[in-house]
Amino acid sequence: MKIEISKTDRYYQIIIPISESYHDKYVRKFLDYLRLKEISAKSHATDEDIENLSEEIIEKWWNKNKIRFLE
C-alpha cells in the first residue's frame, strides 16, 4: 500500500488510496478513530448524558439477549 504523508506549518496531509484501504484493517480502524474524534468534537453532550445513554443501551441489549445466557 502506498501511503503519502506530507507536513506543512499548519497541518499533516495523509493520502491513502481508497481501493487499498478497504483491505487493511489498521487503516480502517485509524479512519474510524478520526471520524469518531471529529463527530465527538462537535457534540454538546455532557459526561452524564453519555453515561445515561450507555446505561440505556446496555439495558436494552441485555433485555433482548439475556435469554441466550440464562438458558
C-alpha positions as CSV (number, residue, x, y, z in Angstrom):
1,M,0.0,0.0,0.0
2,K,1.4,3.4,-0.9
3,I,0.5,6.0,1.7
4,E,1.8,9.5,1.2
5,I,2.4,11.8,4.2
6,S,3.3,15.4,4.0
7,K,3.5,18.2,6.6
8,T,3.1,21.9,6.4
9,D,3.4,24.5,9.2
10,R,-0.3,24.1,9.8
11,Y,-1.3,20.5,9.1
12,Y,-0.5,17.0,8.1
13,Q,-1.8,15.6,4.8
14,I,-2.2,11.8,4.5
15,I,-3.1,10.3,1.2
16,I,-4.4,6.8,1.3
17,P,-5.6,5.1,-1.8
18,I,-9.3,4.1,-1.2
19,S,-9.1,0.9,-3.2
20,E,-6.3,-0.4,-1.0
21,S,-7.5,1.0,2.4
22,Y,-10.5,-1.4,2.4
23,H,-8.2,-4.4,2.7
24,D,-6.2,-3.1,5.6
25,K,-7.9,-3.3,9.0
26,Y,-5.5,-1.0,10.7
27,V,-6.1,1.8,8.2
28,R,-9.9,1.3,8.6
29,K,-9.6,1.5,12.4
30,F,-7.5,4.6,12.1
31,L,-10.0,6.2,9.8
32,D,-12.9,5.2,12.1
33,Y,-11.0,6.7,15.0
34,L,-10.5,10.0,13.2
35,R,-14.2,10.1,12.2
36,L,-15.2,9.4,15.9
37,K,-12.9,12.3,17.1
38,E,-14.4,14.6,14.5
39,I,-18.0,13.7,15.5
40,S,-17.4,13.9,19.2
41,A,-15.7,17.3,18.9
42,K,-19.0,18.7,17.6
43,S,-21.1,17.1,20.4
44,H,-22.6,19.1,23.2
45,A,-23.3,16.0,25.3
46,T,-22.2,16.0,28.8
47,D,-20.4,13.1,30.5
48,E,-23.7,12.4,32.4
49,D,-25.6,12.4,29.1
50,I,-23.2,9.8,27.7
51,E,-23.3,7.7,30.8
52,N,-27.1,7.6,30.8
53,L,-27.2,6.7,27.1
54,S,-24.6,4.0,27.7
55,E,-26.7,2.5,30.5
56,E,-29.8,2.6,28.4
57,I,-28.1,0.8,25.5
58,I,-26.7,-1.9,27.8
59,E,-30.1,-2.4,29.5
60,K,-31.9,-2.7,26.1
61,W,-29.2,-5.1,24.8
62,W,-29.5,-7.2,28.0
63,N,-33.3,-7.4,27.8
64,K,-33.1,-8.5,24.2
65,N,-30.3,-11.1,24.7
66,K,-30.5,-12.4,28.3
67,I,-32.4,-15.5,27.3
68,R,-29.3,-16.7,25.4
69,F,-27.2,-16.5,28.6
70,L,-29.7,-17.8,31.1
71,E,-30.7,-21.0,29.4
